[in-house]
Structure formats: structure tokens, C-alpha cells
Amino acid sequence: MKAIEISEFGGPEVLKYKEVAEPSPNKNEVRVRLFAAGVNPNEAYIRTGTYSFFIPNLPYIPGFDGAGVVDEIGEDVNNIMVGDRVFVAALLANRNTGTYAQKVVCDASVVHKLPDSISYEEGASLGIPALTAYRALFHRAKIKPGETVLIHGASGGVGSLAVQMAKGIGAIVIGTASSDDGKKFIVTSGADYAIDHVNENNKEEIMSITKNKGPDVIIEFLANINLETDLKIVAQYGRIVVVGNRGNIEINPRLAMIKEADILGLALWNVRPKEYNESLYAVEALLKSGLLKPKMGDVFNLENAKLAHEQIMSKKSPGKIVLSID
């Protein structure tokens, strides 16, 4: 089969399109014929060999997320049948042969049914982004209907799904973006408000929208830039969930004391197995109900994975980057 393989760590140029052996499922595993694979920032970090959460043995086929059709099942698999349309979310699977390939073998427990209304490209947009959004909102922030949530970078893969999930349970959603196209994209995802990125110079807009109360929940993707501002605008007893960070920041802890605000870290690699499975079933249910509809970004052919990695690290356009697999 065709796949992208890494035989040495480095830049996007180490992603090689080649012929590799086809994997076979063992007990409690399934094989999926993939038609699309999601591209995530952590896969670009793993490619360099410097990612603290995971350094793979080489050679290595990247990819945790994908969508396709089950073509073989191992012994004792009863949640999935051959021929089922499915999405794959294999970040924490015991076995994952990599989704940047025509076929992947992984634990049956991380393969869930994909409704006919969702395309393979949309299904491949789930996985890490959908589980991160669900965990940020429900496991960490414990968001409630009627609360106001501010989602920084709401036009991205995680942010756009978080918008839909929060709206689905009755929250008031404010999303930020850096461009007019991004703000339009946020509105089409269902947000009540789409505004420029909030900073020290324009925080009055968010306070005006919330009638000077501030958001109850803030989902933060660039904490090293925004955390102090977040503490200034968050509501009394509010929760800030740090999903992304790229450096250090000096803050005044008194800001958290004044609000009795919680700063909550999130790394999907740390999720408990029970919560991981809960998130997968929730995403499947949200898809089936129609409340969740992944928003697409750029689509590259599998052999152009190098271009996809270049794009994801410098991405300005909204939506989720996906590899199309012939």
C-alpha cells in the first residue's frame, strides 16, 4: 500500500511517499481502508523528534486521525463490522499503524461509526480536534447551559468544533479570529459573536458584549500571549482552559485571586481512558444528531503531506487541513 513514512527526524522534507507493507489486525483490532486523514500540529512536532509527549521509533508512519471503511476485523471485535463507514481517533490506541496511509490498523475501541451525512474528509477532521474541544469544554471547564464562553482562535480545527459543541448545549459563544474571513467562518460555525483577537488594547469589546461581567469560560490557544488579559476579562469564578502555549509569560497571580478564577491546563495525552471513551461516544452522538458538522480547510493529496505540514505551521486560513487518500 502507499503511505507517508519517516525514516529520519527533521523538517517536512523527511515525509516520504512510498510503498510499504499492508498491516493486519490482531485480536480487538480493526483495519480501515482510509479515504482521508487529518493533519494535526502535534504530528509536525513529532516529525522533528523533539516532541515531549511522544518520540516514535523509526521508520514511522504518522497520523492519528482518519476516516474510511472497515475492511477487516480481528477476533473479539463486536462494535464495528466490515463495510462500516467510520472515523478513527487513535491518539491513545495501544496499536496505531498510522493514518497517513491507504490502510490503518488500530484498536477497535478508537474506531466509531460515521453517519452518511458526514464526508470522509469531514470525518478525518474529528479525532484530536474534536476530543480536545470536548475535553476542554466538558471535562475541564465543566461548562453549563446559559454560560458565556470565549473561544480564542475559533476559526481553527479545534475552535470551530468547540463553537458547535458549546452552542449545542445552550452556551453563549464568542469567537475570535485575525481576519474578516475568519470571523465570517466563526459565524457559520454558529457563534453568537465573532470579533478580533482580544488583547490589552481592545478588551473593552468583550466586556461590552458580556455587560461588564466577562466570559464564564475562556478556551485559550496561545497562553503565553493572552493569559494575563484573560485573567483581567474573565468573569468572577471563571475558568480559563489552556489548550495551547508557545513560551513563557509573567503574570500577576493577584488577578486570579481577585476573581477566584481557575487556570486549567489540558493535554489530550493525559486523558483518562474512561474520559477518552466517553468523548468518542459523545462525538459520535453529536454527529448523528446533526449538532456537529466539521468545518473543512485545505485538502492535500497524500503524496503532498510535506505541503500540508508546511501549511499547518504557518496557517492563516480557517478550517481543518486534511489529506485526501486515493
BAKOLKE-498280 format. One record per residue (C-alpha): residue number from 1; residue in one letter; z, x, y. Coordinates in nm, 4 decimals, always signed. Layout:
  num  residu         z         x         y
  NUM       A         Z         X         Y
...
end
This chain:
  num  residu         z         x         y
    1       M   +0.0000   +0.0000   +0.0000
    2       K   -0.0337   +0.1015   +0.3648
    3       A   +0.2769   +0.1906   +0.5636
    4       I   +0.4090   +0.3942   +0.8526
    5       E   +0.6026   +0.6941   +0.7218
    6       I   +0.8149   +0.9580   +0.8963
    7       S   +0.8343   +1.2986   +0.7290
    8       E   +0.9953   +1.4777   +1.0251
    9       F   +1.2056   +1.3633   +1.3194
   10       G   +1.0548   +1.3635   +1.6654
   11       G   +0.8537   +1.1631   +1.9159
   12       P   +0.6196   +0.8701   +1.8468
   13       E   +0.3612   +1.1133   +1.7063
   14       V   +0.5680   +1.1501   +1.3833
   15       L   +0.4835   +0.7895   +1.2889
   16       K   +0.2041   +0.8388   +1.0340
   17       Y   -0.0119   +0.5604   +0.8900
   18       K   -0.0701   +0.6392   +0.5223
   19       E   -0.0896   +0.5197   +0.1634
   20       V   +0.2476   +0.5014   -0.0144
   21       A   +0.3767   +0.3738   -0.3472
   22       E   +0.4436   -0.0003   -0.3687
   23       P   +0.8152   -0.0798   -0.4192
   24       S   +0.9500   -0.3125   -0.6893
   25       P   +1.2583   -0.5367   -0.6698
   26       N   +1.5667   -0.4906   -0.8851
   27       K   +1.8464   -0.7373   -0.9560
   28       N   +1.9358   -0.9509   -0.6500
   29       E   +1.6351   -0.8163   -0.4584
   30       V   +1.3039   -0.9629   -0.3454
   31       R   +0.9678   -0.8236   -0.2416
   32       V   +0.7920   -0.9712   +0.0600
   33       R   +0.4248   -0.9344   +0.1454
   34       L   +0.4588   -0.8775   +0.5190
   35       F   +0.2218   -1.0042   +0.7855
   36       A   +0.4274   -0.8870   +1.0836
   37       A   +0.7149   -0.6508   +1.1622
   38       G   +0.9462   -0.6472   +1.4625
   39       V   +0.9816   -0.3285   +1.6685
   40       N   +1.3324   -0.2569   +1.7991
   41       P   +1.4673   +0.0136   +2.0326
   42       N   +1.7075   +0.1399   +1.7654
   43       E   +1.4083   +0.2249   +1.5454
   44       A   +1.2801   +0.4530   +1.8208
   45       Y   +1.6224   +0.6219   +1.8346
   46       I   +1.6341   +0.6578   +1.4542
   47       R   +1.2909   +0.8207   +1.4645
   48       T   +1.4388   +1.1111   +1.6643
   49       G   +1.7112   +1.1850   +1.4070
   50       T   +1.9822   +1.1644   +1.6731
   51       Y   +2.0980   +0.8017   +1.6377
   52       S   +2.4723   +0.7997   +1.5701
   53       F   +2.4710   +0.4803   +1.3618
   54       F   +2.2023   +0.5860   +1.1127
   55       I   +2.0181   +0.9057   +1.0213
   56       P   +1.7825   +0.8384   +0.7282
   57       N   +1.6758   +1.0701   +0.4515
   58       L   +1.3115   +1.1767   +0.4836
   59       P   +1.0441   +1.0680   +0.4130
   60       Y   +1.1352   +0.7324   +0.5625
   61       I   +0.9540   +0.4044   +0.6334
   62       P   +1.1047   +0.2473   +0.9488
   63       G   +1.1700   -0.1160   +1.0189
   64       F   +1.4425   -0.3735   +0.9582
   65       D   +1.2716   -0.6968   +1.0680
   66       G   +0.9616   -0.8714   +0.9429
   67       A   +0.8034   -1.1930   +0.8184
   68       G   +0.5697   -1.2828   +0.5361
   69       V   +0.5550   -1.4410   +0.1916
   70       V   +0.7744   -1.3638   -0.1106
   71       D   +0.5535   -1.2204   -0.3862
   72       E   +0.8122   -1.1051   -0.6428
   73       I   +1.1804   -1.1698   -0.7095
   74       G   +1.4339   -0.9765   -0.9122
   75       E   +1.6877   -1.1031   -1.1627
   76       D   +1.9569   -1.3488   -1.0385
   77       V   +1.7731   -1.4417   -0.7175
   78       N   +1.8079   -1.8146   -0.6550
   79       N   +1.7908   -1.8654   -0.2780
   80       I   +1.4216   -1.7747   -0.2489
   81       M   +1.1125   -1.8428   -0.4606
   82       V   +0.7774   -1.6698   -0.4951
   83       G   +0.5442   -1.8184   -0.2340
   84       D   +0.8142   -1.8970   +0.0229
   85       R   +0.7420   -1.8145   +0.3878
   86       V   +1.0355   -1.6015   +0.5045
   87       F   +1.1780   -1.3779   +0.7736
   88       V   +1.3534   -1.0523   +0.6883
   89       A   +1.6640   -0.9224   +0.8702
   90       A   +1.7519   -0.6119   +0.6700
   91       L   +1.9644   -0.4047   +0.9085
   92       L   +2.2701   -0.4157   +0.6806
   93       A   +2.0923   -0.4569   +0.3473
   94       N   +2.2015   -0.2364   +0.0597
   95       R   +1.8332   -0.1717   -0.0054
   96       N   +1.5549   -0.1868   +0.2503
   97       T   +1.2304   -0.0013   +0.1869
   98       G   +1.1153   -0.0509   +0.5486
   99       T   +0.9200   -0.3269   +0.7209
  100       Y   +0.6567   -0.1056   +0.8859
  101       A   +0.4569   -0.1632   +0.5669
  102       Q   +0.2439   -0.4148   +0.3846
  103       K   +0.5329   -0.4899   +0.1486
  104       V   +0.9103   -0.4522   +0.1685
  105       V   +1.1837   -0.4765   -0.0936
  106       C   +1.5329   -0.5696   +0.0190
  107       D   +1.8427   -0.7690   -0.0742
  108       A   +1.7686   -1.1368   -0.1324
  109       S   +2.0631   -1.2262   +0.0919
  110       V   +1.8843   -1.0968   +0.4050
  111       V   +1.5649   -1.2950   +0.3417
  112       H   +1.5612   -1.6507   +0.4800
  113       K   +1.3055   -1.9288   +0.4936
  114       L   +1.0671   -1.9505   +0.7878
  115       P   +0.9599   -2.3004   +0.8995
  116       D   +0.5877   -2.3738   +0.9060
  117       S   +0.6157   -2.4278   +1.2820
  118       I   +0.7038   -2.0590   +1.3338
  119       S   +0.4269   -1.7979   +1.3029
  120       Y   +0.4760   -1.4718   +1.1152
  121       E   +0.4703   -1.2788   +1.4434
  122       E   +0.7418   -1.5078   +1.5808
  123       G   +0.9407   -1.4726   +1.2588
  124       A   +0.9249   -1.0941   +1.2862
  125       S   +1.0766   -1.1290   +1.6350
  126       L   +1.4043   -1.2513   +1.4861
  127       G   +1.6219   -1.0132   +1.2824
  128       I   +1.8104   -0.7700   +1.5066
  129       P   +1.7412   -0.9567   +1.8358
  130       A   +1.8441   -1.2986   +1.7023
  131       L   +2.1539   -1.1702   +1.5230
  132       T   +2.2579   -0.9716   +1.8305
  133       A   +2.2170   -1.2751   +2.0563
  134       Y   +2.4123   -1.4981   +1.8177
  135       R   +2.6906   -1.2461   +1.7710
  136       A   +2.7199   -1.1798   +2.1460
  137       L   +2.7477   -1.5472   +2.2335
  138       F   +2.9463   -1.6911   +1.9441
  139       H   +3.1386   -1.4118   +1.7710
  140       R   +3.2314   -1.2031   +2.0752
  141       A   +3.2189   -1.4296   +2.3834
  142       K   +3.3035   -1.7472   +2.1898
  143       I   +3.1006   -1.9431   +2.4424
  144       K   +3.1726   -2.3139   +2.4828
  145       P   +2.9543   -2.6064   +2.5939
  146       G   +2.9647   -2.6503   +2.9706
  147       E   +3.0422   -2.2858   +3.0438
  148       T   +2.8132   -2.0759   +3.2616
  149       V   +2.6565   -1.7648   +3.1096
  150       L   +2.4764   -1.4877   +3.2974
  151       I   +2.2263   -1.3012   +3.0786
  152       H   +2.1078   -0.9734   +3.2289
  153       G   +1.7525   -0.8885   +3.1221
  154       A   +1.6932   -1.2386   +2.9891
  155       S   +1.3190   -1.1811   +2.9505
  156       G   +1.3672   -0.9296   +2.6677
  157       G   +1.3713   -0.9863   +2.2921
  158       V   +1.7488   -1.0394   +2.2694
  159       G   +1.7884   -1.2016   +2.6110
  160       S   +1.5252   -1.4726   +2.5618
  161       L   +1.6824   -1.5765   +2.2299
  162       A   +2.0289   -1.5766   +2.3882
  163       V   +1.8973   -1.8114   +2.6592
  164       Q   +1.7777   -2.0590   +2.3986
  165       M   +2.0957   -2.0408   +2.1901
  166       A   +2.3233   -2.0876   +2.4910
  167       K   +2.1180   -2.3829   +2.6184
  168       G   +2.1182   -2.5278   +2.2687
  169       I   +2.4970   -2.5686   +2.2712
  170       G   +2.5109   -2.7063   +2.6267
  171       A   +2.5859   -2.4000   +2.8405
  172       I   +2.4538   -2.3483   +3.1930
  173       V   +2.2281   -2.0419   +3.1735
  174       I   +2.1386   -1.7942   +3.4461
  175       G   +1.8924   -1.5221   +3.3523
  176       T   +1.7863   -1.2120   +3.5428
  177       A   +1.4600   -1.0169   +3.5465
  178       S   +1.2939   -0.7469   +3.7578
  179       S   +0.9637   -0.9262   +3.8243
  180       D   +0.8231   -1.2678   +3.9089
  181       D   +0.6513   -1.2802   +3.5685
  182       G   +0.9826   -1.2047   +3.4025
  183       K   +1.1563   -1.4828   +3.5944
  184       K   +0.8839   -1.7315   +3.5003
  185       F   +0.9245   -1.6228   +3.1386
  186       I   +1.3014   -1.6881   +3.1583
  187       V   +1.2422   -2.0411   +3.2863
  188       T   +1.0021   -2.1140   +2.9993
  189       S   +1.2784   -1.9976   +2.7625
  190       G   +1.4975   -2.2762   +2.9001
  191       A   +1.7240   -2.1100   +3.1568
  192       D   +1.8621   -2.3249   +3.4387
  193       Y   +1.8194   -2.0410   +3.6890
  194       A   +1.6069   -1.7244   +3.6939
  195       I   +1.6996   -1.4632   +3.9550
  196       D   +1.6539   -1.0947   +4.0339
  197       H   +1.8834   -0.8475   +3.8610
  198       V   +2.2317   -0.8841   +4.0080
  199       N   +2.3731   -0.5819   +4.1903
  200       E   +2.6221   -0.4998   +4.4629
  201       N   +2.3699   -0.5926   +4.7340
  202       N   +2.2658   -0.9384   +4.6093
  203       K   +2.5676   -1.0654   +4.4140
  204       E   +2.6094   -1.3489   +4.6675
  205       E   +2.3263   -1.5407   +4.4987
  206       I   +2.5086   -1.5634   +4.1663
  207       M   +2.8285   -1.6655   +4.3470
  208       S   +2.6390   -1.9358   +4.5342
  209       I   +2.4883   -2.0744   +4.2132
  210       T   +2.8319   -2.0888   +4.0498
  211       K   +3.0045   -2.2291   +4.3628
  212       N   +3.2005   -1.9030   +4.4030
  213       K   +3.3550   -1.9323   +4.0562
  214       G   +3.1324   -1.6763   +3.8854
  215       P   +2.9928   -1.6948   +3.5311
  216       D   +3.2353   -1.7518   +3.2450
  217       V   +3.0344   -1.5182   +3.0217
  218       I   +2.8141   -1.2208   +3.1075
  219       I   +2.5813   -1.0631   +2.8493
  220       E   +2.5285   -0.7053   +2.9639
  221       F   +2.2454   -0.4737   +2.8526
  222       L   +2.2947   -0.1860   +3.0993
  223       A   +2.6685   -0.1465   +3.1411
  224       N   +2.6521   +0.1991   +3.2974
  225       I   +2.4789   +0.0423   +3.5979
  226       N   +2.6223   -0.3089   +3.6115
  227       L   +2.9749   -0.3168   +3.4700
  228       E   +3.1672   -0.2855   +3.7972
  229       T   +2.9546   -0.5548   +3.9603
  230       D   +3.0068   -0.7717   +3.6520
  231       L   +3.3829   -0.7431   +3.6954
  232       K   +3.3532   -0.8469   +4.0593
  233       I   +3.1471   -1.1598   +3.9872
  234       V   +3.2831   -1.2782   +3.6508
  235       A   +3.4976   -1.5917   +3.6553
  236       Q   +3.8753   -1.5887   +3.6120
  237       Y   +3.9495   -1.5282   +3.2411
  238       G   +3.5799   -1.4498   +3.1915
  239       R   +3.4238   -1.2393   +2.9149
  240       I   +3.1737   -0.9561   +2.9540
  241       V   +2.9913   -0.8608   +2.6335
  242       V   +2.8425   -0.5102   +2.6443
  243       V   +2.5297   -0.5088   +2.4266
  244       G   +2.3599   -0.2058   +2.5836
  245       N   +2.4589   +0.1081   +2.7722
  246       R   +2.2870   +0.4353   +2.8671
  247       G   +2.5527   +0.6507   +3.0257
  248       N   +2.8954   +0.6745   +3.1866
  249       I   +3.0412   +0.4690   +3.4691
  250       E   +3.3543   +0.4921   +3.6777
  251       I   +3.5239   +0.1554   +3.7371
  252       N   +3.8494   +0.0316   +3.8851
  253       P   +4.0481   -0.1291   +3.5979
  254       R   +4.2317   -0.3412   +3.8540
  255       L   +3.9168   -0.5557   +3.8759
  256       A   +3.9725   -0.6592   +3.5137
  257       M   +4.3442   -0.7149   +3.5814
  258       I   +4.2800   -0.9408   +3.8817
  259       K   +4.0501   -1.1667   +3.6782
  260       E   +4.2283   -1.1157   +3.3436
  261       A   +3.8732   -1.0569   +3.2250
  262       D   +3.7803   -0.9253   +2.8813
  263       I   +3.5271   -0.6451   +2.8303
  264       L   +3.3946   -0.6800   +2.4760
  265       G   +3.1782   -0.4226   +2.3003
  266       L   +2.9105   -0.5156   +2.0490
  267       A   +2.7229   -0.3045   +1.7959
  268       L   +2.5440   -0.5031   +1.5267
  269       W   +2.6055   -0.2195   +1.2792
  270       N   +2.9770   -0.3133   +1.2891
  271       V   +2.9357   -0.6798   +1.1985
  272       R   +3.1453   -0.8022   +0.9052
  273       P   +2.9382   -0.9183   +0.6041
  274       K   +3.0705   -1.2747   +0.6362
  275       E   +2.9672   -1.2915   +1.0024
  276       Y   +2.6287   -1.1337   +0.9268
  277       N   +2.5537   -1.4004   +0.6651
  278       E   +2.6825   -1.6741   +0.8965
  279       S   +2.4469   -1.5515   +1.1699
  280       L   +2.1474   -1.5547   +0.9347
  281       Y   +2.2141   -1.9131   +0.8233
  282       A   +2.2662   -2.0176   +1.1860
  283       V   +1.9339   -1.8640   +1.2933
  284       E   +1.7545   -2.0372   +1.0048
  285       A   +1.9101   -2.3702   +1.1060
  286       L   +1.8253   -2.3218   +1.4742
  287       L   +1.4628   -2.2509   +1.3796
  288       K   +1.4439   -2.5573   +1.1574
  289       S   +1.5936   -2.7809   +1.4286
  290       G   +1.3433   -2.6581   +1.6859
  291       L   +1.6120   -2.5265   +1.9216
  292       L   +1.4981   -2.1672   +1.8671
  293       K   +1.1412   -2.0545   +1.9329
  294       P   +1.0900   -1.6744   +1.9614
  295       K   +0.9019   -1.5572   +2.2691
  296       M   +0.6239   -1.3100   +2.1961
  297       G   +0.5361   -0.9966   +2.3866
  298       D   +0.2768   -0.7339   +2.2976
  299       V   +0.1327   -0.7224   +1.9456
  300       F   +0.0006   -0.3965   +1.7965
  301       N   -0.1708   -0.3328   +1.4645
  302       L   +0.0426   -0.1500   +1.2082
  303       E   -0.1594   +0.1701   +1.2411
  304       N   -0.0745   +0.1708   +1.6131
  305       A   +0.3022   +0.1867   +1.5624
  306       K   +0.3034   +0.5005   +1.7796
  307       L   +0.1804   +0.2950   +2.0765
  308       A   +0.4406   +0.0267   +2.0055
  309       H   +0.7191   +0.2887   +2.0174
  310       E   +0.5845   +0.4278   +2.3429
  311       Q   +0.5747   +0.0772   +2.4875
  312       I   +0.9226   -0.0308   +2.3813
  313       M   +1.0883   +0.2653   +2.5529
  314       S   +0.9040   +0.2027   +2.8812
  315       K   +0.8625   -0.1736   +2.8508
  316       K   +0.8368   -0.3830   +3.1638
  317       S   +0.6552   -0.6924   +3.0356
  318       P   +0.8601   -0.9762   +2.8810
  319       G   +0.8900   -1.0807   +2.5169
  320       K   +0.9238   -0.9095   +2.1833
  321       I   +0.6982   -0.6266   +2.0583
  322       V   +0.5569   -0.6891   +1.7107
  323       L   +0.3361   -0.5061   +1.4619
  324       S   +0.0624   -0.7178   +1.3012
  325       I   +0.0077   -0.6220   +0.9364
  326       D   -0.3326   -0.6931   +0.7818
end
